[in-house]
Amino acid sequence: MVIGAQMFVDEAKINVQAGNGGAGCKSFRREAHVPKGGPDGGDGGRGGNVILEADQAISTLMDFHYKRHFKAQRGTHGMGSGMDGANGSDMVLHVPVGTVVRDSETGDLIADLSHHGQKVVVARGGRGGRGNREFVTPTRRAPAFAELGEPVGDRWIDLELKLLADAALVGFPSVGKSSLIARMSAARPKIGDYAFTTLVPNLGVVASGGRSFVVADVPGLIEGASEGAGLGHAFLRHIERTALILHVVDLTGSYEARDPVADIGIIDAELAAHAAELADRPQIMVGNKLDVPGAEEVSARVAAWCEENDRPYFAVSAATGEGLESMVRAVAERVHQLREASAASEPRYEGVFIYEPPTERTITIERVTADEYIVHGGAVERMVIMTDMGNEEGVAYLQRRLAKAGVEAALITAGARNGDTVTIGPASFEFETVGRGEEEGEDEDG
């Protein structure tokens, strides 16, 4: 993409870490003339999130080429007198519209940011710990424990930019795509008579008859591109979002003395091999270099093939401008039709999507030995991490919460018996069944 002197970067791998949650406070009200002050420890603040936001003013992932680590602000601790800690500030990272976000470790799709303003939380801030005032019940008037703030780990995510253009110029190298986009729009790509002149995608805005559309000049494809030959996968993905393909052939067959008609089938096969849906993407054929002697005869052969295969065809010359006006007008009309057809089904994006790994609420039991078990599950591991293991009252409360969350039942089903060793997150316990007692009505997740 031509963006002044900027470098086009369409892939990046970054490390993101949300802010840790602040710890809750254990405090009791101590004032003169207040004989029964009671607990008044405030809650810790929530850690800041790391958010990706699609921004149409940005056209490259270049910023993430130089800086790769991003961390949001932590929440502050709660204090006495019922004073809650402040929440950490979110870190918002702006990415180009068309950015696909994946988890680097699992490859899972996190988000496809295809609309301006669309947001996704890629790292959720740690929960603030609850102060001791939150644990008061009719039978527990003076709880002497509070929760710790939730610490959060970092994660690596992959960013991949897929250009958002209405139409894409595709074809073998040196068929004249860069010359065409230069003629059609105000884009000024590098142009030359040798293969792979275009090493980055170029975008241009084309106006015709009161309508406009964005066209992308995608670097030349060669046979085997879908398997990585030539520029291969590096640029094929930029065609995936385009509504219309402008398939350009060289009417002189000058590049490696190729047959333009045969080349049509080769490029079609490469597009379909990369993404099956591209085989059904609307196409307009463009025969370029009509001004060269002998091109009209070749153009007649291409036109016959297109008529037989029900594909619109325009013969043009990027050098002289011949045939360009009618071709651009037809493309503008077709793009307009495709836009209207897709507008009704286009989703609306409001608010912020928060990504959570699929295993967040799942509890699984791993039996290590005959009397050792490991409990996995984001929610229950968080309960343990946020417990002050040096506070007996807090540990007893945790044990009842785990039982209510179904951990005890799952361990019994897996064969655990009293006295076995159970590890959850960073802590290990001696398994002992408990009743729910007074905690029956309490929220296990806070």
Summary of the structure (lengths in Angstrom):
residues: 446
radius of gyration: 30.9
end to end distance: 49.1
largest distance: 105.5
contacts: 1499
relative contact order: 0.11
helix: 26%
strand: 24%
